[in-house]
Amino acid sequence: MRVAIVGASGAVGQEFLRVLNERNFPIDELLLFGSQRSAGRKYTFRGKEIEVKLLQHNDDFRGVDIAFTSAGGGTSKEFAETITKHGAVMIDNSSAFRMDEDVPLVVPECNAEDALNRPRGIIANPNCTTIMMVVALQALENLSHIKRVHVASYQAASGAGAAAMAELYEQYRQVLAGEKPTVEKFAYQLAFNVIPQIDVFCDNGYTKEEMKMYNETKKIMHTDCEVSAMCVRVPSLRCHSESVWAETERPVSVEEFQQAVRQGKGLQLEDRKTPSNSPLKGEKTVEASTKEASPLRGGLEGSGLPYPMPLFHEGCDDVFVGRVRKDLANPNGITFWLVSDQIKKGAALNAVQIAEYLIKVGNI
Protein backbone atom coordinates (compact mmCIF):
# COMPACT_ATOMS: atom_id res chain seq x y z
CA MET A 1 0.00 0.00 0.00
CA ARG A 2 1.51 3.30 -1.15
CA VAL A 3 -0.01 6.34 0.57
CA ALA A 4 0.57 10.04 -0.08
CA ILE A 5 -0.23 13.12 2.01
CA VAL A 6 -0.48 16.42 0.15
CA GLY A 7 -0.11 19.38 2.49
CA ALA A 8 1.94 17.37 4.95
CA SER A 9 3.25 20.37 6.90
CA GLY A 10 -0.15 21.88 7.69
CA ALA A 11 -2.23 21.25 10.81
CA VAL A 12 -4.37 18.61 9.09
CA GLY A 13 -1.37 17.07 7.34
CA GLN A 14 0.34 16.60 10.70
CA GLU A 15 -2.88 15.14 12.08
CA PHE A 16 -2.90 12.65 9.19
CA LEU A 17 0.52 11.41 10.31
CA ARG A 18 -0.71 10.93 13.88
CA VAL A 19 -3.98 9.24 12.90
CA LEU A 20 -2.39 6.87 10.39
CA ASN A 21 0.09 5.78 13.06
CA GLU A 22 -2.50 5.51 15.84
CA ARG A 23 -4.76 3.29 13.75
CA ASN A 24 -1.92 1.14 12.42
CA PHE A 25 -3.05 1.93 8.89
CA PRO A 26 -1.42 -0.49 6.41
CA ILE A 27 1.37 1.45 4.68
CA ASP A 28 4.31 0.04 2.81
CA GLU A 29 5.51 3.41 1.58
CA LEU A 30 4.47 6.92 2.65
CA LEU A 31 5.06 9.93 0.42
CA LEU A 32 4.77 13.50 1.66
CA PHE A 33 4.14 16.50 -0.60
CA GLY A 34 4.01 20.22 0.01
CA SER A 35 4.56 23.70 -1.34
CA GLN A 36 7.83 25.48 -2.00
CA ARG A 37 7.74 26.67 1.60
CA SER A 38 7.52 23.21 3.12
CA ALA A 39 9.43 21.12 0.57
CA GLY A 40 12.59 19.70 2.11
CA ARG A 41 11.21 19.46 5.63
CA LYS A 42 11.56 16.07 7.25
CA TYR A 43 9.09 14.21 9.45
CA THR A 44 9.50 10.93 11.26
CA PHE A 45 6.84 8.27 10.71
CA ARG A 46 7.12 4.83 12.32
CA GLY A 47 10.80 5.34 12.93
CA LYS A 48 11.60 6.44 9.39
CA GLU A 49 12.50 9.99 8.36
CA ILE A 50 10.57 11.15 5.30
CA GLU A 51 11.34 14.30 3.35
CA VAL A 52 8.54 16.46 1.97
CA LYS A 53 8.66 16.59 -1.83
CA LEU A 54 7.59 19.59 -3.87
CA LEU A 55 4.13 19.02 -5.35
CA GLN A 56 4.53 19.17 -9.13
CA HIS A 57 2.74 18.16 -12.31
CA ASN A 58 4.70 14.97 -12.96
CA ASP A 59 4.41 11.22 -12.37
CA ASP A 60 5.20 11.23 -8.64
CA PHE A 61 1.78 9.68 -7.92
CA ARG A 62 2.34 6.65 -10.15
CA GLY A 63 1.75 3.57 -8.00
CA VAL A 64 0.08 5.55 -5.19
CA ASP A 65 -3.07 3.82 -3.91
CA ILE A 66 -4.49 6.57 -1.68
CA ALA A 67 -3.70 10.29 -1.61
CA PHE A 68 -4.95 12.35 1.32
CA THR A 69 -5.03 15.99 0.23
CA SER A 70 -5.28 18.99 2.54
CA ALA A 71 -3.58 21.91 0.84
CA GLY A 72 -6.52 24.17 0.02
CA GLY A 73 -9.19 24.17 -2.65
CA GLY A 74 -7.06 25.87 -5.29
CA THR A 75 -4.30 23.28 -5.01
CA SER A 76 -6.81 20.42 -5.02
CA LYS A 77 -8.42 21.67 -8.22
CA GLU A 78 -5.10 22.30 -9.93
CA PHE A 79 -3.53 18.95 -9.07
CA ALA A 80 -6.54 16.59 -9.05
CA GLU A 81 -5.79 15.17 -12.49
CA THR A 82 -2.09 14.82 -11.69
CA ILE A 83 -2.89 12.94 -8.48
CA THR A 84 -5.54 10.60 -9.91
CA LYS A 85 -4.33 9.95 -13.47
CA HIS A 86 -2.46 6.76 -12.51
CA GLY A 87 -5.33 5.35 -10.43
CA ALA A 88 -4.80 6.85 -6.97
CA VAL A 89 -7.92 7.47 -4.93
CA MET A 90 -7.85 11.13 -3.89
CA ILE A 91 -9.57 11.80 -0.56
CA ASP A 92 -9.79 15.57 -0.49
CA ASN A 93 -10.21 17.69 2.62
CA SER A 94 -10.92 20.97 0.83
CA SER A 95 -14.26 22.38 -0.30
CA ALA A 96 -13.25 22.16 -3.99
CA PHE A 97 -15.37 19.16 -5.00
CA ARG A 98 -17.89 18.68 -2.20
CA MET A 99 -20.98 19.65 -4.14
CA ASP A 100 -19.92 18.19 -7.51
CA GLU A 101 -22.47 15.58 -8.58
CA ASP A 102 -19.79 13.12 -9.70
CA VAL A 103 -17.81 13.32 -6.44
CA PRO A 104 -19.13 11.47 -3.38
CA LEU A 105 -19.22 13.39 -0.09
CA VAL A 106 -18.70 10.85 2.66
CA VAL A 107 -18.99 10.45 6.42
CA PRO A 108 -18.51 6.70 7.02
CA GLU A 109 -21.02 6.56 9.91
CA CYS A 110 -23.69 7.84 7.51
CA ASN A 111 -22.98 6.93 3.88
CA ALA A 112 -19.81 4.87 3.52
CA GLU A 113 -21.18 3.08 0.44
CA ASP A 114 -21.21 6.34 -1.52
CA ALA A 115 -17.40 6.14 -1.62
CA LEU A 116 -17.63 3.16 -3.98
CA ASN A 117 -18.99 5.31 -6.82
CA ARG A 118 -16.25 7.80 -7.68
CA PRO A 119 -16.04 8.31 -11.46
CA ARG A 120 -13.29 10.94 -11.14
CA GLY A 121 -11.28 9.00 -8.56
CA ILE A 122 -12.05 11.70 -5.97
CA ILE A 123 -13.87 11.42 -2.64
CA ALA A 124 -14.64 14.64 -0.78
CA ASN A 125 -14.29 15.03 2.96
CA PRO A 126 -17.11 17.27 4.27
CA ASN A 127 -16.76 20.45 6.28
CA CYS A 128 -15.79 19.79 9.89
CA THR A 129 -18.98 21.27 11.36
CA THR A 130 -21.11 19.17 9.04
CA ILE A 131 -19.23 15.96 9.88
CA MET A 132 -19.78 16.18 13.62
CA MET A 133 -23.44 17.14 13.21
CA VAL A 134 -24.43 14.39 10.76
CA VAL A 135 -22.79 11.68 12.88
CA ALA A 136 -25.24 12.62 15.63
CA LEU A 137 -28.15 13.26 13.28
CA GLN A 138 -27.77 9.78 11.78
CA ALA A 139 -28.53 8.25 15.18
CA LEU A 140 -31.67 10.37 15.36
CA GLU A 141 -32.65 9.69 11.75
CA ASN A 142 -32.57 5.97 12.53
CA LEU A 143 -35.40 6.61 15.02
CA SER A 144 -37.54 9.01 12.99
CA HIS A 145 -37.03 11.03 9.81
CA ILE A 146 -35.64 14.49 10.54
CA LYS A 147 -37.66 17.27 8.91
CA ARG A 148 -35.61 20.30 9.90
CA VAL A 149 -32.57 21.31 11.94
CA HIS A 150 -31.46 24.57 13.50
CA VAL A 151 -27.83 24.62 14.60
CA ALA A 152 -25.50 27.15 16.21
CA SER A 153 -21.81 26.31 16.03
CA TYR A 154 -19.11 27.52 18.41
CA GLN A 155 -15.92 27.07 16.43
CA ALA A 156 -12.40 27.08 17.85
CA ALA A 157 -9.52 29.17 16.55
CA SER A 158 -7.86 26.04 15.15
CA GLY A 159 -10.56 25.91 12.49
CA ALA A 160 -8.69 28.77 10.84
CA GLY A 161 -5.34 26.97 11.05
CA ALA A 162 -2.24 26.81 13.23
CA ALA A 163 -1.42 30.49 12.60
CA ALA A 164 -4.85 31.46 13.91
CA MET A 165 -4.24 29.53 17.12
CA ALA A 166 -0.94 31.35 17.53
CA GLU A 167 -2.67 34.68 16.95
CA LEU A 168 -5.22 33.93 19.67
CA TYR A 169 -2.42 33.18 22.14
CA GLU A 170 -0.68 36.41 21.15
CA GLN A 171 -3.88 38.46 21.41
CA TYR A 172 -4.45 37.28 24.98
CA ARG A 173 -0.86 38.16 25.86
CA GLN A 174 -1.13 41.57 24.21
CA VAL A 175 -4.45 42.47 25.85
CA LEU A 176 -3.22 41.43 29.30
CA ALA A 177 -0.04 43.46 28.74
CA GLY A 178 -2.03 46.53 27.76
CA GLU A 179 -0.86 46.37 24.14
CA LYS A 180 -2.89 46.77 20.98
CA PRO A 181 -3.79 43.23 19.80
CA THR A 182 -2.67 41.97 16.41
CA VAL A 183 -5.62 41.09 14.13
CA GLU A 184 -4.73 39.27 10.92
CA LYS A 185 -6.41 35.85 10.83
CA PHE A 186 -9.87 36.89 12.00
CA ALA A 187 -12.28 39.65 11.06
CA TYR A 188 -11.91 41.14 14.56
CA GLN A 189 -10.02 40.52 17.79
CA LEU A 190 -11.01 37.04 19.00
CA ALA A 191 -9.50 37.14 22.49
CA PHE A 192 -12.20 37.97 25.06
CA ASN A 193 -14.70 38.07 22.19
CA VAL A 194 -16.91 35.98 19.89
CA ILE A 195 -17.30 36.65 16.17
CA PRO A 196 -20.59 35.68 14.46
CA GLN A 197 -18.95 35.22 11.08
CA ILE A 198 -16.97 32.32 9.61
CA ASP A 199 -16.05 32.64 5.93
CA VAL A 200 -17.50 35.27 3.60
CA PHE A 201 -21.14 36.33 3.35
CA CYS A 202 -23.45 35.08 0.59
CA ASP A 203 -26.22 37.11 -1.02
CA ASN A 204 -28.84 35.55 1.30
CA GLY A 205 -27.10 36.88 4.43
CA TYR A 206 -25.68 33.49 5.44
CA THR A 207 -21.95 32.83 5.35
CA LYS A 208 -20.34 30.18 3.15
CA GLU A 209 -19.68 28.11 6.28
CA GLU A 210 -23.38 28.16 7.13
CA MET A 211 -24.39 27.25 3.60
CA LYS A 212 -21.93 24.33 3.67
CA MET A 213 -23.88 22.87 6.57
CA TYR A 214 -27.14 23.35 4.66
CA ASN A 215 -25.99 21.80 1.39
CA GLU A 216 -23.63 19.12 2.67
CA THR A 217 -26.13 17.65 5.14
CA LYS A 218 -28.60 17.04 2.33
CA LYS A 219 -26.00 15.37 0.12
CA ILE A 220 -24.47 13.15 2.81
CA MET A 221 -27.73 11.97 4.36
CA HIS A 222 -29.69 11.86 1.07
CA THR A 223 -32.39 13.83 2.79
CA ASP A 224 -34.92 16.57 2.25
CA CYS A 225 -34.19 17.89 5.75
CA GLU A 226 -33.90 21.67 5.90
CA VAL A 227 -30.97 23.12 7.86
CA SER A 228 -30.51 26.64 9.18
CA ALA A 229 -27.12 27.41 10.71
CA MET A 230 -25.41 30.22 12.64
CA CYS A 231 -21.64 29.75 12.78
CA VAL A 232 -19.66 31.62 15.43
CA ARG A 233 -15.92 31.80 16.10
CA VAL A 234 -15.14 31.51 19.83
CA PRO A 235 -11.84 32.00 21.67
CA SER A 236 -11.16 28.34 22.44
CA LEU A 237 -8.15 26.69 20.83
CA ARG A 238 -9.29 23.32 19.51
CA CYS A 239 -12.55 21.32 19.24
CA HIS A 240 -15.77 22.75 17.84
CA SER A 241 -19.09 22.72 19.68
CA GLU A 242 -22.65 22.84 18.36
CA SER A 243 -26.10 23.37 19.78
CA VAL A 244 -28.64 21.48 17.69
CA TRP A 245 -32.44 21.64 17.54
CA ALA A 246 -33.99 18.89 15.40
CA GLU A 247 -37.62 18.28 14.45
CA THR A 248 -38.60 14.69 13.62
CA GLU A 249 -41.72 13.23 12.02
CA ARG A 250 -42.77 11.67 15.31
CA PRO A 251 -41.90 12.65 18.85
CA VAL A 252 -38.63 11.10 20.02
CA SER A 253 -38.08 10.87 23.76
CA VAL A 254 -34.91 11.87 25.55
CA GLU A 255 -34.33 8.27 26.57
CA GLU A 256 -34.75 7.00 23.02
CA PHE A 257 -32.20 9.39 21.63
CA GLN A 258 -29.75 8.83 24.47
CA GLN A 259 -29.92 5.09 23.84
CA ALA A 260 -29.43 5.66 20.10
CA VAL A 261 -26.32 7.72 20.88
CA ARG A 262 -24.96 4.98 23.14
CA GLN A 263 -25.37 2.47 20.32
CA GLY A 264 -24.41 4.82 17.49
CA LYS A 265 -21.21 4.69 15.50
CA GLY A 266 -18.62 7.31 16.39
CA LEU A 267 -20.67 8.72 19.26
CA GLN A 268 -20.31 8.94 23.02
CA LEU A 269 -23.00 10.05 25.43
CA GLU A 270 -21.84 12.40 28.15
CA ASP A 271 -25.11 13.31 29.82
CA ARG A 272 -26.87 13.04 33.16
CA LYS A 273 -30.19 14.14 34.53
CA THR A 274 -30.77 17.86 34.80
CA PRO A 275 -30.41 19.42 38.25
CA SER A 276 -34.10 20.34 38.16
CA ASN A 277 -36.43 18.34 40.41
CA SER A 278 -39.24 18.89 37.91
CA PRO A 279 -38.57 17.06 34.64
CA LEU A 280 -40.80 17.75 31.68
CA LYS A 281 -44.19 16.10 31.86
CA GLY A 282 -43.94 12.56 30.59
CA GLU A 283 -40.13 12.54 30.72
CA LYS A 284 -37.96 10.61 33.14
CA THR A 285 -34.68 11.93 34.39
CA VAL A 286 -31.76 9.84 33.21
CA GLU A 287 -28.40 8.99 34.77
CA ALA A 288 -26.12 8.16 31.85
CA SER A 289 -22.56 9.41 31.82
CA THR A 290 -19.52 7.97 30.10
CA LYS A 291 -17.04 10.06 32.07
CA GLU A 292 -16.43 11.14 35.63
CA ALA A 293 -16.79 14.78 36.52
CA SER A 294 -13.57 16.60 35.72
CA PRO A 295 -11.34 17.56 38.65
CA LEU A 296 -10.92 20.92 36.89
CA ARG A 297 -14.59 21.75 37.33
CA GLY A 298 -15.64 23.85 40.30
CA GLY A 299 -17.02 27.16 41.42
CA LEU A 300 -20.59 28.32 41.77
CA GLU A 301 -21.72 26.59 38.59
CA GLY A 302 -19.74 23.40 39.24
CA SER A 303 -22.81 21.22 39.71
CA GLY A 304 -20.99 17.97 38.99
CA LEU A 305 -23.27 17.18 36.06
CA PRO A 306 -21.20 16.16 33.03
CA TYR A 307 -21.54 17.54 29.55
CA PRO A 308 -19.04 17.73 26.68
CA MET A 309 -16.60 20.64 26.55
CA PRO A 310 -13.77 21.43 24.15
CA LEU A 311 -11.24 21.58 26.97
CA PHE A 312 -11.54 17.85 27.62
CA HIS A 313 -11.95 16.32 24.14
CA GLU A 314 -8.91 17.42 22.16
CA GLY A 315 -7.47 14.40 20.38
CA CYS A 316 -10.57 12.24 20.85
CA ASP A 317 -11.98 10.25 17.94
CA ASP A 318 -15.69 10.47 18.67
CA VAL A 319 -18.44 13.05 18.65
CA PHE A 320 -19.60 13.69 22.22
CA VAL A 321 -23.29 14.33 22.92
CA GLY A 322 -24.87 15.92 26.00
CA ARG A 323 -27.58 18.26 27.26
CA VAL A 324 -30.26 16.12 25.58
CA ARG A 325 -33.68 17.68 26.13
CA LYS A 326 -37.12 17.87 24.60
CA ASP A 327 -37.66 21.11 22.71
CA LEU A 328 -40.10 23.21 24.74
CA ALA A 329 -41.24 25.02 21.58
CA ASN A 330 -41.96 21.93 19.46
CA PRO A 331 -43.60 18.64 20.51
CA ASN A 332 -41.66 16.81 17.80
CA GLY A 333 -38.41 18.56 18.65
CA ILE A 334 -35.33 17.45 20.53
CA THR A 335 -32.24 19.51 21.30
CA PHE A 336 -28.71 18.52 22.25
CA TRP A 337 -25.10 19.71 22.51
CA LEU A 338 -22.12 18.35 20.57
CA VAL A 339 -18.34 18.59 20.93
CA SER A 340 -15.75 17.08 18.59
CA ASP A 341 -12.13 17.63 17.65
CA GLN A 342 -12.54 19.23 14.24
CA ILE A 343 -8.93 18.63 13.17
CA LYS A 344 -9.21 14.95 14.02
CA LYS A 345 -12.74 13.64 13.35
CA GLY A 346 -13.62 16.79 11.42
CA ALA A 347 -10.76 16.27 8.96
CA ALA A 348 -7.97 13.67 9.14
CA LEU A 349 -9.75 10.84 10.95
CA ASN A 350 -12.84 11.00 8.76
CA ALA A 351 -10.65 10.76 5.64
CA VAL A 352 -8.69 7.82 7.06
CA GLN A 353 -11.93 6.06 8.01
CA ILE A 354 -13.07 6.40 4.39
CA ALA A 355 -9.83 4.75 3.25
CA GLU A 356 -10.23 2.00 5.86
CA TYR A 357 -13.71 1.28 4.53
CA LEU A 358 -12.43 1.01 0.95
CA ILE A 359 -9.73 -1.43 2.06
CA LYS A 360 -12.23 -3.45 4.10
CA VAL A 361 -14.56 -3.97 1.15
CA GLY A 362 -11.69 -4.59 -1.27
CA ASN A 363 -12.28 -1.44 -3.30
CA ILE A 364 -8.64 -0.32 -3.46
KEGU-892876 format. One record per residue (C-alpha): residue number from 1; residue in one letter; x, y, z. Coordinates in Angstrom, 1 decimal. Layout:
<rs>
NUM	a	X	Y	Z
...
</rs>
This chain:
<rs>
1	m	0.0	0.0	0.0
2	r	1.5	3.3	-1.1
3	v	0.0	6.3	0.6
4	a	0.6	10.0	-0.1
5	i	-0.2	13.1	2.0
6	v	-0.5	16.4	0.2
7	g	-0.1	19.4	2.5
8	a	1.9	17.4	4.9
9	s	3.2	20.4	6.9
10	g	-0.2	21.9	7.7
11	a	-2.2	21.3	10.8
12	v	-4.4	18.6	9.1
13	g	-1.4	17.1	7.3
14	q	0.3	16.6	10.7
15	e	-2.9	15.1	12.1
16	f	-2.9	12.7	9.2
17	l	0.5	11.4	10.3
18	r	-0.7	10.9	13.9
19	v	-4.0	9.2	12.9
20	l	-2.4	6.9	10.4
21	n	0.1	5.8	13.1
22	e	-2.5	5.5	15.8
23	r	-4.8	3.3	13.8
24	n	-1.9	1.1	12.4
25	f	-3.1	1.9	8.9
26	p	-1.4	-0.5	6.4
27	i	1.4	1.4	4.7
28	d	4.3	0.0	2.8
29	e	5.5	3.4	1.6
30	l	4.5	6.9	2.7
31	l	5.1	9.9	0.4
32	l	4.8	13.5	1.7
33	f	4.1	16.5	-0.6
34	g	4.0	20.2	0.0
35	s	4.6	23.7	-1.3
36	q	7.8	25.5	-2.0
37	r	7.7	26.7	1.6
38	s	7.5	23.2	3.1
39	a	9.4	21.1	0.6
40	g	12.6	19.7	2.1
41	r	11.2	19.5	5.6
42	k	11.6	16.1	7.2
43	y	9.1	14.2	9.4
44	t	9.5	10.9	11.3
45	f	6.8	8.3	10.7
46	r	7.1	4.8	12.3
47	g	10.8	5.3	12.9
48	k	11.6	6.4	9.4
49	e	12.5	10.0	8.4
50	i	10.6	11.2	5.3
51	e	11.3	14.3	3.3
52	v	8.5	16.5	2.0
53	k	8.7	16.6	-1.8
54	l	7.6	19.6	-3.9
55	l	4.1	19.0	-5.4
56	q	4.5	19.2	-9.1
57	h	2.7	18.2	-12.3
58	n	4.7	15.0	-13.0
59	d	4.4	11.2	-12.4
60	d	5.2	11.2	-8.6
61	f	1.8	9.7	-7.9
62	r	2.3	6.7	-10.1
63	g	1.8	3.6	-8.0
64	v	0.1	5.5	-5.2
65	d	-3.1	3.8	-3.9
66	i	-4.5	6.6	-1.7
67	a	-3.7	10.3	-1.6
68	f	-4.9	12.3	1.3
69	t	-5.0	16.0	0.2
70	s	-5.3	19.0	2.5
71	a	-3.6	21.9	0.8
72	g	-6.5	24.2	0.0
73	g	-9.2	24.2	-2.7
74	g	-7.1	25.9	-5.3
75	t	-4.3	23.3	-5.0
76	s	-6.8	20.4	-5.0
77	k	-8.4	21.7	-8.2
78	e	-5.1	22.3	-9.9
79	f	-3.5	18.9	-9.1
80	a	-6.5	16.6	-9.0
81	e	-5.8	15.2	-12.5
82	t	-2.1	14.8	-11.7
83	i	-2.9	12.9	-8.5
84	t	-5.5	10.6	-9.9
85	k	-4.3	9.9	-13.5
86	h	-2.5	6.8	-12.5
87	g	-5.3	5.4	-10.4
88	a	-4.8	6.9	-7.0
89	v	-7.9	7.5	-4.9
90	m	-7.8	11.1	-3.9
91	i	-9.6	11.8	-0.6
92	d	-9.8	15.6	-0.5
93	n	-10.2	17.7	2.6
94	s	-10.9	21.0	0.8
95	s	-14.3	22.4	-0.3
96	a	-13.2	22.2	-4.0
97	f	-15.4	19.2	-5.0
98	r	-17.9	18.7	-2.2
99	m	-21.0	19.6	-4.1
100	d	-19.9	18.2	-7.5
101	e	-22.5	15.6	-8.6
102	d	-19.8	13.1	-9.7
103	v	-17.8	13.3	-6.4
104	p	-19.1	11.5	-3.4
105	l	-19.2	13.4	-0.1
106	v	-18.7	10.9	2.7
107	v	-19.0	10.4	6.4
108	p	-18.5	6.7	7.0
109	e	-21.0	6.6	9.9
110	c	-23.7	7.8	7.5
111	n	-23.0	6.9	3.9
112	a	-19.8	4.9	3.5
113	e	-21.2	3.1	0.4
114	d	-21.2	6.3	-1.5
115	a	-17.4	6.1	-1.6
116	l	-17.6	3.2	-4.0
117	n	-19.0	5.3	-6.8
118	r	-16.3	7.8	-7.7
119	p	-16.0	8.3	-11.5
120	r	-13.3	10.9	-11.1
121	g	-11.3	9.0	-8.6
122	i	-12.1	11.7	-6.0
123	i	-13.9	11.4	-2.6
124	a	-14.6	14.6	-0.8
125	n	-14.3	15.0	3.0
126	p	-17.1	17.3	4.3
127	n	-16.8	20.5	6.3
128	c	-15.8	19.8	9.9
129	t	-19.0	21.3	11.4
130	t	-21.1	19.2	9.0
131	i	-19.2	16.0	9.9
132	m	-19.8	16.2	13.6
133	m	-23.4	17.1	13.2
134	v	-24.4	14.4	10.8
135	v	-22.8	11.7	12.9
136	a	-25.2	12.6	15.6
137	l	-28.1	13.3	13.3
138	q	-27.8	9.8	11.8
139	a	-28.5	8.2	15.2
140	l	-31.7	10.4	15.4
141	e	-32.6	9.7	11.7
142	n	-32.6	6.0	12.5
143	l	-35.4	6.6	15.0
144	s	-37.5	9.0	13.0
145	h	-37.0	11.0	9.8
146	i	-35.6	14.5	10.5
147	k	-37.7	17.3	8.9
148	r	-35.6	20.3	9.9
149	v	-32.6	21.3	11.9
150	h	-31.5	24.6	13.5
151	v	-27.8	24.6	14.6
152	a	-25.5	27.1	16.2
153	s	-21.8	26.3	16.0
154	y	-19.1	27.5	18.4
155	q	-15.9	27.1	16.4
156	a	-12.4	27.1	17.9
157	a	-9.5	29.2	16.5
158	s	-7.9	26.0	15.1
159	g	-10.6	25.9	12.5
160	a	-8.7	28.8	10.8
161	g	-5.3	27.0	11.0
162	a	-2.2	26.8	13.2
163	a	-1.4	30.5	12.6
164	a	-4.8	31.5	13.9
165	m	-4.2	29.5	17.1
166	a	-0.9	31.3	17.5
167	e	-2.7	34.7	16.9
168	l	-5.2	33.9	19.7
169	y	-2.4	33.2	22.1
170	e	-0.7	36.4	21.1
171	q	-3.9	38.5	21.4
172	y	-4.5	37.3	25.0
173	r	-0.9	38.2	25.9
174	q	-1.1	41.6	24.2
175	v	-4.4	42.5	25.9
176	l	-3.2	41.4	29.3
177	a	0.0	43.5	28.7
178	g	-2.0	46.5	27.8
179	e	-0.9	46.4	24.1
180	k	-2.9	46.8	21.0
181	p	-3.8	43.2	19.8
182	t	-2.7	42.0	16.4
183	v	-5.6	41.1	14.1
184	e	-4.7	39.3	10.9
185	k	-6.4	35.9	10.8
186	f	-9.9	36.9	12.0
187	a	-12.3	39.7	11.1
188	y	-11.9	41.1	14.6
189	q	-10.0	40.5	17.8
190	l	-11.0	37.0	19.0
191	a	-9.5	37.1	22.5
192	f	-12.2	38.0	25.1
193	n	-14.7	38.1	22.2
194	v	-16.9	36.0	19.9
195	i	-17.3	36.7	16.2
196	p	-20.6	35.7	14.5
197	q	-18.9	35.2	11.1
198	i	-17.0	32.3	9.6
199	d	-16.0	32.6	5.9
200	v	-17.5	35.3	3.6
201	f	-21.1	36.3	3.3
202	c	-23.4	35.1	0.6
203	d	-26.2	37.1	-1.0
204	n	-28.8	35.6	1.3
205	g	-27.1	36.9	4.4
206	y	-25.7	33.5	5.4
207	t	-22.0	32.8	5.4
208	k	-20.3	30.2	3.2
209	e	-19.7	28.1	6.3
210	e	-23.4	28.2	7.1
211	m	-24.4	27.2	3.6
212	k	-21.9	24.3	3.7
213	m	-23.9	22.9	6.6
214	y	-27.1	23.4	4.7
215	n	-26.0	21.8	1.4
216	e	-23.6	19.1	2.7
217	t	-26.1	17.7	5.1
218	k	-28.6	17.0	2.3
219	k	-26.0	15.4	0.1
220	i	-24.5	13.2	2.8
221	m	-27.7	12.0	4.4
222	h	-29.7	11.9	1.1
223	t	-32.4	13.8	2.8
224	d	-34.9	16.6	2.3
225	c	-34.2	17.9	5.7
226	e	-33.9	21.7	5.9
227	v	-31.0	23.1	7.9
228	s	-30.5	26.6	9.2
229	a	-27.1	27.4	10.7
230	m	-25.4	30.2	12.6
231	c	-21.6	29.7	12.8
232	v	-19.7	31.6	15.4
233	r	-15.9	31.8	16.1
234	v	-15.1	31.5	19.8
235	p	-11.8	32.0	21.7
236	s	-11.2	28.3	22.4
237	l	-8.2	26.7	20.8
238	r	-9.3	23.3	19.5
239	c	-12.5	21.3	19.2
240	h	-15.8	22.7	17.8
241	s	-19.1	22.7	19.7
242	e	-22.6	22.8	18.4
243	s	-26.1	23.4	19.8
244	v	-28.6	21.5	17.7
245	w	-32.4	21.6	17.5
246	a	-34.0	18.9	15.4
247	e	-37.6	18.3	14.5
248	t	-38.6	14.7	13.6
249	e	-41.7	13.2	12.0
250	r	-42.8	11.7	15.3
251	p	-41.9	12.7	18.9
252	v	-38.6	11.1	20.0
253	s	-38.1	10.9	23.8
254	v	-34.9	11.9	25.6
255	e	-34.3	8.3	26.6
256	e	-34.8	7.0	23.0
257	f	-32.2	9.4	21.6
258	q	-29.7	8.8	24.5
259	q	-29.9	5.1	23.8
260	a	-29.4	5.7	20.1
261	v	-26.3	7.7	20.9
262	r	-25.0	5.0	23.1
263	q	-25.4	2.5	20.3
264	g	-24.4	4.8	17.5
265	k	-21.2	4.7	15.5
266	g	-18.6	7.3	16.4
267	l	-20.7	8.7	19.3
268	q	-20.3	8.9	23.0
269	l	-23.0	10.1	25.4
270	e	-21.8	12.4	28.1
271	d	-25.1	13.3	29.8
272	r	-26.9	13.0	33.2
273	k	-30.2	14.1	34.5
274	t	-30.8	17.9	34.8
275	p	-30.4	19.4	38.3
276	s	-34.1	20.3	38.2
277	n	-36.4	18.3	40.4
278	s	-39.2	18.9	37.9
279	p	-38.6	17.1	34.6
280	l	-40.8	17.8	31.7
281	k	-44.2	16.1	31.9
282	g	-43.9	12.6	30.6
283	e	-40.1	12.5	30.7
284	k	-38.0	10.6	33.1
285	t	-34.7	11.9	34.4
286	v	-31.8	9.8	33.2
287	e	-28.4	9.0	34.8
288	a	-26.1	8.2	31.9
289	s	-22.6	9.4	31.8
290	t	-19.5	8.0	30.1
291	k	-17.0	10.1	32.1
292	e	-16.4	11.1	35.6
293	a	-16.8	14.8	36.5
294	s	-13.6	16.6	35.7
295	p	-11.3	17.6	38.7
296	l	-10.9	20.9	36.9
297	r	-14.6	21.8	37.3
298	g	-15.6	23.8	40.3
299	g	-17.0	27.2	41.4
300	l	-20.6	28.3	41.8
301	e	-21.7	26.6	38.6
302	g	-19.7	23.4	39.2
303	s	-22.8	21.2	39.7
304	g	-21.0	18.0	39.0
305	l	-23.3	17.2	36.1
306	p	-21.2	16.2	33.0
307	y	-21.5	17.5	29.5
308	p	-19.0	17.7	26.7
309	m	-16.6	20.6	26.6
310	p	-13.8	21.4	24.1
311	l	-11.2	21.6	27.0
312	f	-11.5	17.9	27.6
313	h	-11.9	16.3	24.1
314	e	-8.9	17.4	22.2
315	g	-7.5	14.4	20.4
316	c	-10.6	12.2	20.9
317	d	-12.0	10.2	17.9
318	d	-15.7	10.5	18.7
319	v	-18.4	13.1	18.6
320	f	-19.6	13.7	22.2
321	v	-23.3	14.3	22.9
322	g	-24.9	15.9	26.0
323	r	-27.6	18.3	27.3
324	v	-30.3	16.1	25.6
325	r	-33.7	17.7	26.1
326	k	-37.1	17.9	24.6
327	d	-37.7	21.1	22.7
328	l	-40.1	23.2	24.7
329	a	-41.2	25.0	21.6
330	n	-42.0	21.9	19.5
331	p	-43.6	18.6	20.5
332	n	-41.7	16.8	17.8
333	g	-38.4	18.6	18.7
334	i	-35.3	17.5	20.5
335	t	-32.2	19.5	21.3
336	f	-28.7	18.5	22.2
337	w	-25.1	19.7	22.5
338	l	-22.1	18.4	20.6
339	v	-18.3	18.6	20.9
340	s	-15.8	17.1	18.6
341	d	-12.1	17.6	17.7
342	q	-12.5	19.2	14.2
343	i	-8.9	18.6	13.2
344	k	-9.2	14.9	14.0
345	k	-12.7	13.6	13.4
346	g	-13.6	16.8	11.4
347	a	-10.8	16.3	9.0
348	a	-8.0	13.7	9.1
349	l	-9.7	10.8	11.0
350	n	-12.8	11.0	8.8
351	a	-10.7	10.8	5.6
352	v	-8.7	7.8	7.1
353	q	-11.9	6.1	8.0
354	i	-13.1	6.4	4.4
355	a	-9.8	4.7	3.3
356	e	-10.2	2.0	5.9
357	y	-13.7	1.3	4.5
358	l	-12.4	1.0	0.9
359	i	-9.7	-1.4	2.1
360	k	-12.2	-3.5	4.1
361	v	-14.6	-4.0	1.1
362	g	-11.7	-4.6	-1.3
363	n	-12.3	-1.4	-3.3
364	i	-8.6	-0.3	-3.5
</rs>
